[in-house]
Amino acid sequence: MAKPVDKIGTHQKPLGGKEASRIAREYFTEIHGAFNVWNFEVESVTREKQNWKIRCSFAPTSTGGAPRSTYEVEVKEDGTIGRVNRIDTTNT
């Protein structure tokens, strides 16, 4: 699981979209391993309420030929991962 962002005193350091994207990538790297998160790509970053929604995709192996996996990841303001949804892109 991704580590929370640094805290400064009693206030949290603001979490930006770039940092939220990095946390999402670290989440998948930790679960699947660096070689199974090949060619990680952030497709969109949006803000909803206090959370970031990161839509990203990656090839599950470095050998090529495998279809890319697409996910939507919720990164909370404290830097933790919320919901993770796999998105079926076969019909798009």
N, C-alpha and C positions, 0 to 999 in steps of 0.2 A: 504494500500500500504506500502511496506517496506520503512524504513527510510534510507536516504543516509548515507554512512559511514562517520566517523569523518573526518574533514578536518584539516590539519595542515598548518597554514599560507595560502599562496596562492596555495600550492600543496596539492593534495589529498593523503590520505593514500592509498597505493596500495591495491587493492582488490584481494585477493587470492581465490582459488577454495573452500576452506573450508568456508570462509565468504560468498561467493556467494551461496553456498548450504544452509547456515543458513538463508539467506535472502529469498530464495525460500520457505523454510519451513514456515517461518513467514508469507509469503504472503498467503499460503493456510490455515494456522491456522486462520489468520484474516478473511478470506472469509468464511470458512466452520466451524470454531470453533475447539477447541482442540480435542473434542471427535469424530469429524467427519474426522479427519486426523489421523486415527488410523494406527499405525505401518508404519510411514513414512520412506521411503527407497530411498536413492540416488543411482541410477543405473549407472550413468556416469556423468563425469564433463569434458567438453572440452572447449578450448579457441578458439574463432573465432574473428579475428581482435581485437577490444578493448572490446569485450563482452564475458561473460561466458554463455555456454549452459549447463543447468542442466537437465538431464533426471531423473525423479523421479516417484515414485508410492506410493499409500496409499490406504487402505481400507476405503470406505466412512462412515463406521460405526464401532463401537467396538463390535457389536453383532456377527460378523463372518458370513460367508456364502455369503456375497456380493462380487462381483468381484472387484479386485483392479482397480483403475483408474491410468492411466499412462499419464504423461505430459512431455513436453519439455518446459523449461522456460528460457528465455533470461534475464540475469542479466547484466545490463550495468555497466561500470567502475565506475560510480558515486553511485552505489548501488541501483538504481531504476530498476523496473521491466519493461522489454520490451515486446516482444511477448510471449504469453502463448498458446501452442497448445496441445490439448488433442490427444493422440495417441491411435488409435484403435488396440488393441492387440488380438482381437478374432480370427484372421486368421493367427497368428504367432505361 
